[in-house]
Amino acid sequence: MSKNAKLRLVPLGGLGEVGKNMMAYEYGNNIMLVDAGLMFPENDMLGIDYIIPDYEYLLDKTDRIRGIVITHGHEDHIGAIHHILGSAPVPIFATPLTRGLIEVKLSRHGMLNKADLRTVQAGEKVQIGPFAVEFFHVCHSIPDAVGLGITTPAGLVVHMSDFKFDHTPVDGWPTDYAKLAEFSQRGVDLLLSDSTNAERPGWTPSEMVIGPALRDVFEHAPGRVIIASFASLISRMQQVADTCVITNRKLAFAGTSMVDNAKMARKLGYLSVPDDVLVPIDQALNLPAEEVVLMCTGSQGEPSSIIGRLSTGTNRQFDVHAGDTVVLSSHPIPGNEEPISRTINRLFRRGAEVIYDAIAPVHVSGHASQEEQKLLINLVRPKHFLPIHGELRQLKRHAAMARELGIPAENIVVAENGQVVELSGGELKLAERVPGGYVFVEGGSIGDVDLGIMREREKLARGGIVLIDLSIDKFTNRPLHEPEVITRGFITSEDAGDLIPAIRQRIKELVNGGGLDDEKVIVDAVRSFLYNETKRRPMVFVTMSKA
Amino acid sequence: MSKNAKLRLVPLGGLGEVGKNMMAYEYGNNIMLVDAGLMFPENDMLGIDYIIPDYEYLLDKTDRIRGIVITHGHEDHIGAIHHILGSAPVPIFATPLTRGLIEVKLSRHGMLNKADLRTVQAGEKVQIGPFAVEFFHVCHSIPDAVGLGITTPAGLVVHMSDFKFDHTPVDGWPTDYAKLAEFSQRGVDLLLSDSTNAERPGWTPSEMVIGPALRDVFEHAPGRVIIASFASLISRMQQVADTCVITNRKLAFAGTSMVDNAKMARKLGYLSVPDDVLVPIDQALNLPAEEVVLMCTGSQGEPSSIIGRLSTGTNRQFDVHAGDTVVLSSHPIPGNEEPISRTINRLFRRGAEVIYDAIAPVHVSGHASQEEQKLLINLVRPKHFLPIHGELRQLKRHAAMARELGIPAENIVVAENGQVVELSGGELKLAERVPGGYVFVEGGSIGDVDLGIMREREKLARGGIVLIDLSIDKFTNRPLHEPEVITRGFITSEDAGDLIPAIRQRIKELVNGGGLDDEKVIVDAVRSFLYNETKRRPMVFVTMSKA
């Protein structure tokens, strides 16, 4: 370890979870990326499909990127890979299942044959530029997840992505404690650790508790069981499949991403479902209801998901009805509590029984809680600590915990996305800020929709709009026709019957008052007229032509 | 109790909590209302100030309304009184503090001298039409809250509004268990009970736990302490004031509603703050920081509240800065998790320390949890059960609990707002549905903004708008000027530089193609042009005039 070596860590993204979707390691002229995921839009980001990290910082340095390491196969860690590969066609390192899920994604975007994918097994070591990366197994809610031990010229860094210390995981493969202890003996200069559950006391329950809860539901449900989850929650698929075997039900996956991911996980041996248990969805819909389990997406209340469409009665292939039992088997991503709650109410209204985590343990978190986070810090005994994967409030809490465990305050840094952190000369400190915003993906547009546009949308939605079109005779300055008035999101058509003639009258008074050359005069007059009438402030647009 | 007597219960409101904001009791030609509160808009109901129950059902029956009984002084129980009184000037029955808070509200709307307010003490009985109403004390997060024992010709109904079984409440006055037992002995035909926390196991902690938590914060805070809460959380004001006395800090209330409510509660003897502890806000701002506690609104992350403005640096009277400790002392109303989380992150970003319920017990729920809900049912032993105050998911859970306690399933009814329930001939059953929607209040408009308008607003916000104005020469069918194109919430001004000329070009091609008489043809063409270019779908408006 060289004394003057300077390692730079650059968490990229917006105001969401720090360093979760993408973290750059930079040493001299070498960059290694860890993860390339997407964020889901919050409830009030209308129109947005998804959000990717702002990697403008990397755009003039793509020739320095030596590779991308992916820690596991969830969307928030792999969902932006096809965007990044467009700018930087570099090797991607991942364990077999993670690689398989990346392949599913890339082939959907027609980019599979352009990608340089390299399989790494947990326990292996790979040299990526100046970074010697040791992959070690961690438990999470997907198999084949890894943490990273990164030996750099500035010291040894342990990068814990999403993890929990589950002693009885679904695949029987606990977190590699021995490797963590070994790093500790070597001396860890910097630990990065998952802060998601830093506000949650105790120890996250093992995935094992879900099995009996599912069994209880499957055995007592009078008809079909419909499980809502994420398409990449492979461990949950396994538990559902196992419970189908025990309770003599057939399992069908619904939805492209769920079907594709399950197929890939089965092919690679990470998901074991007997051939006679797995049936296609159209076959399942023709079986007696009490013999069927359907597994689909929509656990976040997304209106366009299968569960979302079932709850509003707009799903094409099948409906939900009395006798069905819907199980929401995943956690609300922060900000989704409200749409999820609406979905639960709607499903009840359609006569279904709905089971969710407040009723039975059909979900557990995939992230370490406070006692596990503390155990990790004491296992690794790092010199410096950088909390990642969480919003500022969780990072602050995680940092406070590290201080309580004896890590000196000056060795702990809390940084948000876009804030460069440097490890150099035995010190961890804040360096400069780089662009670290949201890149909104909407339709075919990547980054074309910015925060300014989002603010305009909110303004449109707060008050609605009033459009006025006016043609004026250039000789007489009189209206050539009745002013045309269109409103949206402002008044009902009944109220429009009274208000629109009044608006027209007001405009005619103005025009007849004479000397009217300016659209802005009309905008202002209509605005204040509408405010007086309704005490509301729609956006007003006037187009005026003279002929 | 007459055998053919028919009591009708009509919960009024939208898809929110059932019967919380207003419940009508109807017997023959007599109506009694319980509570008249408002709802806060959800995060995606843009522009809405607040929501009141849809009482269209009552409008042609106002002469039958014998009175309004108010159970306690929180906004969701008193906030719509001034609207109701406008339609039905009937007597209002309330305990002294509740009446005081209603007076504060009515005088703000200039309606105090028009209202017929009647004070009732807990323990008293009042005859309201055919309803003999016994008021009895319950614990909640505000003093002077009551439950109701309502003797009707169809039987005895116990109406539990918001309550908890706190054994050590702030005012030392526990729930009146003896009265509940007495009702039980008389025989309760129907129990209505608060379902808010039906998904929460165990027993809600006593308000008492907050005192030591606040003391710990006040003693260790290096500078000012800023407490965020609701303006009507009078019990919390008392706890903050008590802790100020112990820790030698001065207390100032900020914000009109907080100041007015505190003044009224002090005047009536429900809030005890020594004169030398309470100081005006401008005086507090000039004292040494470590001697000051400010209490204000904004615990729900509302952008226009004091805490909301502090978090964005837009508060006029004072700022938040390093050294300040902000305490969020209230629960997130469902749907507010996201704005609250953003507010916490912003306050941290400004350098403040932020304390909230995940960090220290600075808040407890004011509502009974499952064990208390069960105790109530077993204390009262009602023949029939109607869960209220909760969304459908909580009502379903509460009903399941009542079944587990031995109430026959056929004696339990789950009804949403607008669903009439009848108690008659010893049976509880569903009757007809009446209008039960949301009435949105926005600016000066009450009910003018409806769900159709809300849907239009969402559509505006999802894709933004493109406005096109076109004048065509009526003889040559050629454009008289360049088509005017305005966009909002769709593209940035940089992108507009490329796209708008392309839109103009597309329109000119269409017009020159000839025979163009219809705005709709242009709308469709521009829509599909924009979809091809951007894969997005803004709302397109065209105004065309011929001259």
Boltz contact constraints between the chains, C-beta under 6 A:
constraints:
  - contact:
      token1: [A, 42]
      token2: [B, 338]
      max_distance: 6.0
  - contact:
      token1: [A, 43]
      token2: [B, 43]
      max_distance: 6.0
  - contact:
      token1: [A, 43]
      token2: [B, 44]
      max_distance: 6.0
  - contact:
      token1: [A, 44]
      token2: [B, 43]
      max_distance: 6.0
  - contact:
      token1: [A, 44]
      token2: [B, 44]
      max_distance: 6.0
  - contact:
      token1: [A, 46]
      token2: [B, 461]
      max_distance: 6.0
  - contact:
      token1: [A, 46]
      token2: [B, 462]
      max_distance: 6.0
  - contact:
      token1: [A, 47]
      token2: [B, 462]
      max_distance: 6.0
  - contact:
      token1: [A, 47]
      token2: [B, 463]
      max_distance: 6.0
  - contact:
      token1: [A, 199]
      token2: [B, 358]
      max_distance: 6.0
  - contact:
      token1: [A, 335]
      token2: [B, 338]
      max_distance: 6.0
  - contact:
      token1: [A, 337]
      token2: [B, 337]
      max_distance: 6.0
  - contact:
      token1: [A, 338]
      token2: [B, 42]
      max_distance: 6.0
  - contact:
      token1: [A, 338]
      token2: [B, 335]
      max_distance: 6.0
  - contact:
      token1: [A, 344]
      token2: [B, 393]
      max_distance: 6.0
  - contact:
      token1: [A, 345]
      token2: [B, 391]
      max_distance: 6.0
  - contact:
      token1: [A, 345]
      token2: [B, 392]
      max_distance: 6.0
  - contact:
      token1: [A, 345]
      token2: [B, 393]
      max_distance: 6.0
  - contact:
      token1: [A, 348]
      token2: [B, 392]
      max_distance: 6.0
  - contact:
      token1: [A, 348]
      token2: [B, 396]
      max_distance: 6.0
  - contact:
      token1: [A, 358]
      token2: [B, 199]
      max_distance: 6.0
  - contact:
      token1: [A, 391]
      token2: [B, 345]
      max_distance: 6.0
  - contact:
      token1: [A, 392]
      token2: [B, 345]
      max_distance: 6.0
  - contact:
      token1: [A, 392]
      token2: [B, 348]
      max_distance: 6.0
  - contact:
      token1: [A, 393]
      token2: [B, 344]
      max_distance: 6.0
  - contact:
      token1: [A, 393]
      token2: [B, 345]
      max_distance: 6.0
  - contact:
      token1: [A, 396]
      token2: [B, 348]
      max_distance: 6.0
  - contact:
      token1: [A, 442]
      token2: [B, 536]
      max_distance: 6.0
  - contact:
      token1: [A, 443]
      token2: [B, 534]
      max_distance: 6.0
  - contact:
      token1: [A, 443]
      token2: [B, 535]
      max_distance: 6.0
  - contact:
      token1: [A, 443]
      token2: [B, 536]
      max_distance: 6.0
  - contact:
      token1: [A, 444]
      token2: [B, 534]
      max_distance: 6.0
  - contact:
      token1: [A, 444]
      token2: [B, 535]
      max_distance: 6.0
  - contact:
      token1: [A, 445]
      token2: [B, 534]
      max_distance: 6.0
  - contact:
      token1: [A, 448]
      token2: [B, 495]
      max_distance: 6.0
  - contact:
      token1: [A, 450]
      token2: [B, 492]
      max_distance: 6.0
  - contact:
      token1: [A, 453]
      token2: [B, 489]
      max_distance: 6.0
  - contact:
      token1: [A, 456]
      token2: [B, 488]
      max_distance: 6.0
  - contact:
      token1: [A, 456]
      token2: [B, 489]
      max_distance: 6.0
  - contact:
      token1: [A, 457]
      token2: [B, 461]
      max_distance: 6.0
  - contact:
      token1: [A, 457]
      token2: [B, 464]
      max_distance: 6.0
  - contact:
      token1: [A, 457]
      token2: [B, 489]
      max_distance: 6.0
  - contact:
      token1: [A, 460]
      token2: [B, 460]
      max_distance: 6.0
  - contact:
      token1: [A, 460]
      token2: [B, 461]
      max_distance: 6.0
  - contact:
      token1: [A, 460]
      token2: [B, 488]
      max_distance: 6.0
  - contact:
      token1: [A, 460]
      token2: [B, 489]
      max_distance: 6.0
  - contact:
      token1: [A, 461]
      token2: [B, 46]
      max_distance: 6.0
  - contact:
      token1: [A, 461]
      token2: [B, 457]
      max_distance: 6.0
  - contact:
      token1: [A, 461]
      token2: [B, 460]
      max_distance: 6.0
  - contact:
      token1: [A, 461]
      token2: [B, 461]
      max_distance: 6.0
  - contact:
      token1: [A, 462]
      token2: [B, 46]
      max_distance: 6.0
  - contact:
      token1: [A, 462]
      token2: [B, 47]
      max_distance: 6.0
  - contact:
      token1: [A, 463]
      token2: [B, 47]
      max_distance: 6.0
  - contact:
      token1: [A, 464]
      token2: [B, 457]
      max_distance: 6.0
  - contact:
      token1: [A, 467]
      token2: [B, 541]
      max_distance: 6.0
  - contact:
      token1: [A, 469]
      token2: [B, 469]
      max_distance: 6.0
  - contact:
      token1: [A, 469]
      token2: [B, 543]
      max_distance: 6.0
  - contact:
      token1: [A, 471]
      token2: [B, 545]
      max_distance: 6.0
  - contact:
      token1: [A, 471]
      token2: [B, 547]
      max_distance: 6.0
  - contact:
      token1: [A, 480]
      token2: [B, 547]
      max_distance: 6.0
  - contact:
      token1: [A, 484]
      token2: [B, 543]
      max_distance: 6.0
  - contact:
      token1: [A, 488]
      token2: [B, 456]
      max_distance: 6.0
  - contact:
      token1: [A, 488]
      token2: [B, 460]
      max_distance: 6.0
  - contact:
      token1: [A, 489]
      token2: [B, 453]
      max_distance: 6.0
  - contact:
      token1: [A, 489]
      token2: [B, 456]
      max_distance: 6.0
  - contact:
      token1: [A, 489]
      token2: [B, 457]
      max_distance: 6.0
  - contact:
      token1: [A, 489]
      token2: [B, 460]
      max_distance: 6.0
  - contact:
      token1: [A, 492]
      token2: [B, 450]
      max_distance: 6.0
  - contact:
      token1: [A, 495]
      token2: [B, 448]
      max_distance: 6.0
  - contact:
      token1: [A, 534]
      token2: [B, 443]
      max_distance: 6.0
  - contact:
      token1: [A, 534]
      token2: [B, 444]
      max_distance: 6.0
  - contact:
      token1: [A, 534]
      token2: [B, 445]
      max_distance: 6.0
  - contact:
      token1: [A, 535]
      token2: [B, 443]
      max_distance: 6.0
  - contact:
      token1: [A, 535]
      token2: [B, 444]
      max_distance: 6.0
  - contact:
      token1: [A, 536]
      token2: [B, 442]
      max_distance: 6.0
  - contact:
      token1: [A, 536]
      token2: [B, 443]
      max_distance: 6.0
  - contact:
      token1: [A, 541]
      token2: [B, 467]
      max_distance: 6.0
  - contact:
      token1: [A, 543]
      token2: [B, 469]
      max_distance: 6.0
  - contact:
      token1: [A, 543]
      token2: [B, 484]
      max_distance: 6.0
  - contact:
      token1: [A, 545]
      token2: [B, 471]
      max_distance: 6.0
  - contact:
      token1: [A, 547]
      token2: [B, 480]
      max_distance: 6.0
  - contact:
      token1: [A, 547]
      token2: [B, 547]
      max_distance: 6.0
